[in-house]
């Protein structure tokens, strides 16, 4: 139809950092947890939290009265192991918002601590919250920081406290009890998407070679994938979608290690240690180099899709040079909110443009007063009506007074809209990919390592296996702006 956009609603689109032609993609790999299998975040994370809480209580820590709050923190924040804070930073690493424990810090207090500090994620001081699995970990850590400050955890430091929380959380994820709860009641924990199987079928029917590479064990992968896919597939089952199924892949070391593959049967039992891969085989362990050799194509023809910024996207792009897609489920709600906020955003931009003009005029007039005091020529931009006469600089002073009054009135109009803009996506921490007026640290990681990003794998259904995503022309501060913004 002439003029028809053919794009889905904005929350369901696939967004592009680096131009990607789906026709050139020969193979697509998928993570499972929070990628193909999406969990109800409050249900899953509260259950994980409860398991860790019980383990910590058994160690003698006073955590029995703590409760999981999924709204305290968000993906993309950074833990400061030195000070026990959880912070949000912009793309340059400058911290724009911080909480000590669970309490947001006042701006002045935050600036006093961090005005000369910026985040380098290569330094051991900082821990990046890469995935939705981090929400229960961050919540518990923040709450235990407050216990530590209250003298209830002995002589632990903030870094040692994080190690305690992390190791206990990792153990809970690895042990069978937590996953047994999910297997026993998947309706409670898993959000099923009927579009997802159709999206993968379209890719497979278009000749894409699909494989699964998950860190989960076979005994967990099997029921989760059955629950998510099989009801929508008619004949056959979820395994028919994939040329290779790889469990316990141990990402991120999967991408740069040399671990052998171990073939397993339908019960997860070892049947062979032969590293030679076979079509429609099931495997444990292994490494990405052998997968790529089996597929017989270059890294630029392999797309890997996952939800973990580091273990799925960063490492596969940096080491294997695979194309990458990041799944950000929170983005769907956030983009939806931004669509509703669009008119207010335009009004905010219009008001900020006015504020810039006022600021420029005030700066010019202050320069005029300074030059007048030193007997220097006035700037050429100064209107004739404001040029100092024999009567002195009274006209300039009066104009500055007017501008100050106008600026204060403008700030009163801007403030409530700006506050609302800062609460989109997450009322405490704001949009995932923005930090104040700049891109967030998460946005920097995404644009550096993720070729594309989207809210769910099912959105590939709208892209189609034949889609061509073109990266937008990057904007620069000196690019020409529309007349209304000048």
LONUTI-121193 format. One record per residue (C-alpha): x, y, z. Coordinates in pm, whole numbers, padded with zeros to 5 digits, always signed. Each point is the difference from the previous one (the first is absolute). Layout:
residues N
XYZ ...
END
This chain:
residues 486
+00000+00000+00000 +00162+00331-00105 +00108+00207+00297 -00059-00278+00253 +00270-00025+00267 -00024-00380+00061 +00174+00044+00335 -00144-00133+00326 -00073+00236+00290 +00316+00159+00138 +00020-00222+00313 +00021-00309-00223 +00261+00123-00246 +00356-00115-00046 +00243+00289+00046 +00327+00020-00187 +00345+00123+00101 +00189-00159-00289 -00158-00069-00340 -00115-00361-00020 -00127-00183-00307 -00192-00304+00124 +00045-00162-00341 +00374-00019+00065 -00050-00175+00335 +00048-00374-00045 -00023-00119+00360 -00168+00132+00314 +00080-00108+00354 -00222+00060+00299 +00043+00018+00373 -00292-00143+00198 -00067+00168+00337 -00157+00345-00039 +00057-00034-00376 -00211-00283-00142 -00156-00077+00336 -00118+00318+00166 -00079-00007+00368 -00248+00201+00198 +00262+00220+00165 -00163+00055+00342 -00088-00371+00030 +00336-00140-00108 +00218+00255+00174 -00199-00012+00324 +00039-00378+00003 +00375+00027-00060 +00019+00265+00269 -00183-00226+00248 +00241-00287-00062 +00303+00221+00058 -00160+00161+00302 -00055-00341+00157 +00362-00103-00065 +00132+00321+00152 -00224-00048+00303 +00138-00352+00042 +00349+00155+00010 -00114+00214+00291 -00062+00330-00179 -00299+00210+00123 -00193+00012-00328 -00331-00162+00099 -00194+00329-00006 +00120+00109-00345 -00240-00001-00296 +00065+00004-00374 -00099+00321-00177 +00028-00025-00382 -00031+00379-00037 +00309+00094+00203 +00253-00046-00280 +00024-00055-00373 +00227-00160-00256 +00297+00213-00108 +00088+00140+00342 +00345-00042+00154 +00098-00112+00350 +00278+00197+00166 +00175-00264+00214 +00209+00263+00175 -00284+00209+00141 -00295-00242-00003 -00194+00215-00247 -00200-00092-00310 +00032+00267-00267 -00107+00102-00348 +00259+00145-00236 -00002+00164-00339 +00197-00126-00300 +00315+00177+00118 -00016-00170+00340 -00109+00309+00194 -00248-00089+00273 -00334+00181-00021 -00204-00184+00264 +00091-00214+00300 -00150-00196+00286 +00171-00106+00320 -00156-00329+00095 -00356+00041-00127 -00034+00376+00060 +00054+00245-00285 +00261+00262+00087 -00069+00371-00021 +00161+00159-00304 +00239+00217+00204 +00117-00297+00208 +00049-00210-00312 +00201+00273-00176 +00219+00049+00309 +00100-00369-00013 +00023-00052-00376 +00089+00335-00157 +00358-00119-00057 -00085-00368-00061 -00105-00170-00320 -00076-00362-00072 +00238-00228-00188 -00160-00344-00014 +00343-00159-00039 +00081+00102+00358 -00090-00252+00274 -00177+00273+00199 -00302-00009-00232 -00255-00277-00067 -00232+00049-00298 -00355-00135+00040 -00024-00173-00337 -00334-00180+00006 -00340-00032+00163 +00148-00276+00216 +00189+00284+00172 -00313+00155+00154 -00027-00239+00295 +00375+00017+00055 +00001+00382+00003 -00303+00016+00229 +00156-00235+00254 +00338+00173-00018 -00154+00343+00056 -00202-00124+00297 +00303-00172+00153 +00208+00316-00039 -00248+00160+00238 +00036-00291+00241 +00378+00037-00021 -00022+00374+00067 -00218-00080+00302 +00271-00223+00148 -00195-00322-00055 +00247-00179-00229 +00323+00024+00191 +00317+00124-00164 -00083-00074-00364 +00100+00261-00257 -00230+00101-00285 +00203-00206-00247 -00002-00311+00219 -00374+00045+00052 -00055-00004-00375 +00205-00320-00033 -00217-00159+00268 -00320+00096-00182 +00134-00096-00344 +00139-00341+00097 -00318-00087+00186 -00212+00117-00295 +00211-00197-00249 -00036-00310+00215 -00379+00043+00011 -00014+00020-00381 +00217-00310-00038 -00174-00214+00260 -00303-00201-00096 -00251+00127+00255 -00064+00339-00159 -00031-00139-00350 -00216-00286+00128 -00249+00262+00121 -00015+00150-00350 -00030-00339-00172 -00283-00098+00235 -00206+00313-00076 +00106+00159-00330 -00334+00179-00036 +00098+00210+00300 +00350+00088-00113 +00007+00002-00382 -00167+00251-00233 -00093-00179-00324 +00004+00184-00334 -00189-00171-00287 +00185+00215-00256 +00337-00144+00101 -00028-00346-00162 -00128+00159-00323 +00298+00235-00008 +00245-00290+00031 -00191-00206-00256 +00021+00287-00249 +00377+00016+00053 +00041-00376-00036 -00219-00020-00312 +00207+00281-00153 +00308-00221+00030 +00150+00145+00317 +00183-00260+00209 -00117+00040+00358 +00181-00114+00312 -00057+00032+00373 +00291+00076+00235 -00106+00037+00362 +00175-00023+00334 -00294-00190+00146 +00012-00377+00053 -00189-00245-00223 -00241-00104+00275 -00112+00365+00025 +00026+00097-00368 -00226-00284-00116 -00315+00087+00203 +00047+00376-00047 +00024-00028-00377 -00284-00251-00014 -00224+00234+00197 +00095+00302-00211 -00017-00156-00349 -00165-00339-00039 -00366+00104+00034 +00041+00227-00304 +00188-00237-00230 -00260-00265-00082 +00202-00296-00123 +00350-00040+00137 +00152+00192+00288 +00233+00285+00082 +00315-00201-00075 -00103-00018-00366 +00063+00375-00024 +00369-00027+00082 +00288-00158-00186 +00202-00005+00323 -00109+00009+00363 +00280+00089+00241 -00053+00007+00377 +00238+00090+00284 +00197+00205-00252 +00173+00198+00277 -00026+00336-00171 +00195+00226-00017 +00289-00251-00013 -00193-00185-00274 +00111+00273-00241 +00372-00007+00071 +00060-00340+00158 +00081-00342-00142 -00224-00226+00208 -00107-00316-00186 -00355-00088-00088 -00166-00294+00172 -00294-00156-00184 -00304-00075+00217 -00319-00200-00052 -00360+00111+00056 +00045-00058+00373 +00315+00210+00021 +00227-00303+00041 +00342+00001-00165 +00016-00214-00313 +00328+00115-00154 +00297+00232+00053 +00058+00040-00375 +00039+00372-00072 -00124-00045-00358 -00341+00162-00017 -00294-00164-00174 -00317+00163-00129 -00285-00007+00252 +00238-00107+00273 -00025+00082+00369 +00320+00100+00179 +00140+00117+00329 +00289+00249+00029 +00206+00066-00310 +00116+00325-00154 -00100+00249-00267 +00301-00065-00224 -00114-00357-00068 -00356+00121-00059 +00124+00248-00259 +00214-00265-00169 -00299-00233-00012 -00219+00271-00153 +00270+00079-00254 -00059+00374-00013 +00175+00314+00116 -00089+00183+00318 -00166+00276-00201 -00263-00254-00114 -00089-00118+00351 -00245+00193+00218 -00010-00077+00372 -00301+00111+00206 +00011+00034+00377 -00098+00213+00299 +00334+00024+00184 +00196+00307-00106 +00336-00158+00072 -00032-00379-00017 -00221-00005-00312 +00075+00315-00196 +00329+00162+00098 +00211-00317-00010 -00153-00156-00312 +00050+00322-00196 +00349+00078+00129 +00151-00350-00016 -00193-00183-00272 -00103+00309-00201 -00352-00140-00016 -00289+00237-00065 -00201+00056+00317 -00352+00075+00119 -00083+00104+00356 -00341-00072+00150 -00120+00276+00234 -00347-00098+00113 -00038+00317+00210 +00035+00205-00318 -00351-00094-00111 -00167+00179+00289 +00245+00287-00014 -00049+00071-00370 -00375-00019+00053 +00026+00263+00272 +00215+00217-00225 -00268-00017-00271 -00260+00128+00246 +00242+00268+00118 +00086+00114-00355 -00200+00325+00004 +00142+00098+00337 +00347-00080-00129 -00053+00238-00289 -00117+00266+00244 +00305-00065+00219 +00229+00040-00302 -00175+00324-00098 +00040+00140+00351 +00364-00107+00018 +00065+00178-00330 -00147+00316+00153 +00220-00048+00306 +00310-00030-00220 -00088+00329-00168 -00045+00173+00334 +00330-00142+00124 +00183+00122-00310 -00142+00350+00032 +00083+00016+00371 +00357-00111-00070 +00038+00268-00269 -00134+00276+00224 +00228-00097+00288 +00293+00016-00242 -00116+00349-00102 +00004+00117+00362 +00347-00145+00045 +00131+00169-00314 -00159+00330+00098 +00177-00013+00338 +00333-00050-00179 -00060+00255-00273 -00009-00259-00278 -00220-00003-00316 -00343-00159+00024 -00065-00332-00180 -00129+00046-00354 -00308-00213+00081 -00131+00251+00255 -00310+00181-00132 +00021+00379-00033 -00277+00044+00255 +00217-00158+00269 +00331+00164-00078 +00124+00211+00291 -00064+00371-00043 +00103+00297+00202 -00251-00108+00260 +00203-00321+00054 -00108-00364-00005 -00347+00034+00153 -00172-00155-00304 +00221-00309+00021 -00063-00039+00373 -00375+00033-00053 +00008-00259-00278 +00197-00242+00220 -00264+00041+00270 -00273-00083-00251 +00192-00304-00124 +00052-00128+00356 -00375+00031+00066 -00084-00174-00330 +00252-00275+00073 -00148-00072+00341 -00349-00019-00150 +00130-00231-00273 +00169-00228+00257 -00330-00036+00184 -00160-00125-00322 +00291-00228-00088 +00045-00168+00338 -00313-00221+00019 +00039-00117-00360 +00369-00073+00050 -00077-00197+00317 -00259-00205-00190 +00251-00064-00281 +00251-00124+00258 -00247-00256+00131 -00082-00169-00332 +00071-00371+00011 +00091-00003+00370 -00132+00246+00255 +00322-00005+00207 +00272-00037-00264 -00161+00125-00319 +00042-00127-00357 +00234-00295-00057 +00205+00171-00266 +00003+00357+00126 +00183+00159+00292 -00117+00355+00047 +00032+00167-00339 +00255-00250-00130 +00020-00367-00095 +00040-00240+00290 +00290-00234+00064 -00229-00283-00112 -00074+00184-00326 +00373+00034-00062 +00050-00373+00051 -00290-00078-00231 +00108+00227-00283 +00356-00130+00026 -00074-00372+00001 -00361-00066-00111 -00074+00027-00371 -00372+00003+00075 -00217+00003+00309 -00367-00067+00064 -00245-00076+00278 -00062-00366-00089 +00114-00265-00246 -00351-00018-00145 +00056+00346-00150 +00211-00173-00267 -00336-00112-00136 -00061+00358-00114 +00353+00047-00129 -00035-00321-00209 +00299-00213-00111 +00038+00232-00299 +00006+00335+00181 +00270+00261-00041 +00073+00217+00301 +00190+00319-00070 +00174+00184+00279 -00109+00361+00028 +00251+00271-00080 +00175+00081+00325 -00070+00353+00122 +00281+00236+00099 -00021+00318+00206 +00097+00211-00304 -00265-00151-00229 -00250+00249-00139 -00310+00029+00220 -00355+00084-00107 -00074+00373+00009 -00235-00052+00297 +00291-00136+00209 +00258+00263-00091 
END
